[in-house]
Amino acid sequence: MSESTEARGANRRKMARISTQIRVDIYRLGLLGNWRYLTCAKALDYNRYGIGLVAAVKLSAGTDVQLDLHCPGMILRGVSAQVVSCQRAGQGYRLGLRTYDTLRDLVGDSNHQIRYLAGMEAMLPAL
C-alpha cells in the first residue's frame, strides 16, 4: 500500500466501530473566525479514525467542525473533525466525521482526544 493511500485513511474500515449513544454538540467556524454552536447530535458509533452521528442539519463534505463529546463522567471539548459524508437518514442526516488529518498525525499524537474514548467502551452506554 502506498503512503498516500494510507494517509487518506484507506484502512479506516478495517477497525471495528464501537456502538454508543452519547450527546455531541457541534460547532462550526463563524464569519469572524470563531467557533459557533450549530446543533446537538447523537453519536452512533466511533473508532480511532472518526465518529458516525445523526444530526438535524446537513453539512457538506469537507466542512471543518469542532465537537464536544458528552461521555459519562467527562466531556471531551474541542475535538476537531471534518465531515467526510452526509446522507439523509429519516428526518435527520447521518454524518461521517474524520477526527484526524492523516493517519501519520493520529499515530504520532499520543494525546489525540479521540484516544480517550479508546478503552472506555465498558463505560459508554451501548445500543
C-alpha positions in Angstrom: 0.0 0.0 0.0 1.4 3.4 -0.9 1.9 6.0 1.7 -0.5 8.4 0.0 -3.3 5.8 0.2 -2.7 5.2 3.9 -2.5 9.0 4.5 -6.0 9.3 3.1 -7.3 6.7 5.5 -8.0 3.7 3.2 -7.7 1.3 6.2 -10.3 3.1 8.4 -13.0 0.4 7.8 -10.7 -2.4 8.9 -11.1 -1.3 12.6 -14.5 -2.3 14.1 -16.7 0.6 15.0 -18.0 0.7 18.6 -21.7 1.4 19.0 -22.7 4.0 21.5 -25.2 6.7 22.2 -23.6 9.9 23.5 -24.6 13.5 23.1 -22.4 15.6 20.8 -22.5 19.4 20.5 -21.4 20.5 17.0 -19.6 23.9 16.4 -18.9 25.4 13.1 -16.5 28.2 12.2 -18.3 31.6 12.1 -17.8 34.5 9.8 -15.5 36.2 12.3 -13.3 33.1 12.7 -14.7 32.0 16.0 -16.4 28.6 16.7 -20.2 29.0 17.0 -22.7 26.4 18.3 -24.6 24.8 15.4 -26.6 21.9 16.8 -26.8 18.9 19.1 -26.4 15.4 17.7 -26.3 11.8 18.8 -23.1 9.7 18.2 -24.0 6.3 17.0 -20.5 4.7 16.7 -16.8 5.6 16.7 -13.4 4.2 16.3 -10.0 5.8 16.4 -10.4 7.2 12.9 -13.7 9.0 13.4 -17.3 9.2 14.5 -20.7 8.5 13.0 -23.6 10.5 14.2 -27.1 11.7 13.4 -27.9 15.4 13.4 -30.8 17.6 12.3 -28.6 19.7 9.9 -27.0 18.9 6.6 -23.2 19.5 6.4 -21.2 19.4 3.2 -18.2 17.0 2.9 -15.0 18.9 3.8 -16.7 21.1 6.4 -14.5 21.6 9.5 -16.2 21.3 12.8 -15.4 21.0 16.5 -17.2 18.7 18.8 -18.0 18.4 22.5 -18.5 14.7 23.3 -20.6 14.2 26.5 -19.3 10.9 27.8 -20.2 9.5 31.2 -18.1 11.2 33.8 -16.4 13.7 31.5 -16.8 15.9 28.4 -14.2 16.0 25.7 -14.3 19.5 24.4 -13.0 20.9 21.2 -12.4 17.7 19.3 -11.5 18.7 15.8 -13.2 16.8 12.9 -14.0 17.1 9.3 -17.2 16.0 7.6 -16.5 13.2 5.0 -20.0 12.1 4.3 -23.6 13.2 4.8 -26.6 11.2 3.9 -30.3 11.7 4.6 -31.5 9.4 7.4 -35.2 9.7 8.3 -35.8 13.2 9.4 -32.1 13.9 10.0 -28.7 13.3 8.5 -26.2 10.6 9.1 -22.8 12.3 9.2 -19.4 10.6 8.9 -16.7 12.6 10.6 -12.9 12.1 10.5 -11.0 13.2 13.6 -7.5 13.4 12.1 -5.8 15.0 9.1 -3.6 12.0 8.1 -3.1 8.6 9.8 0.5 9.7 10.4 -0.9 12.6 12.5 -3.0 10.2 14.5 -0.2 7.7 15.2 2.2 10.5 16.2 -0.2 12.2 18.6 -0.5 10.2 21.8 -2.8 12.8 23.3 -5.3 12.9 20.5 -8.7 13.5 22.0 -10.5 10.5 20.4 -7.9 8.2 22.0 -9.5 9.0 25.4 -12.6 7.1 24.2 -10.5 4.0 23.4 -10.6 1.6 26.3 -13.8 3.3 27.7 -16.2 1.0 25.9 -17.5 -0.6 29.1 -18.4 2.9 30.5 -20.2 4.2 27.4 -23.9 3.5 27.0 -24.3 0.8 24.3 -27.0 0.4 21.8 
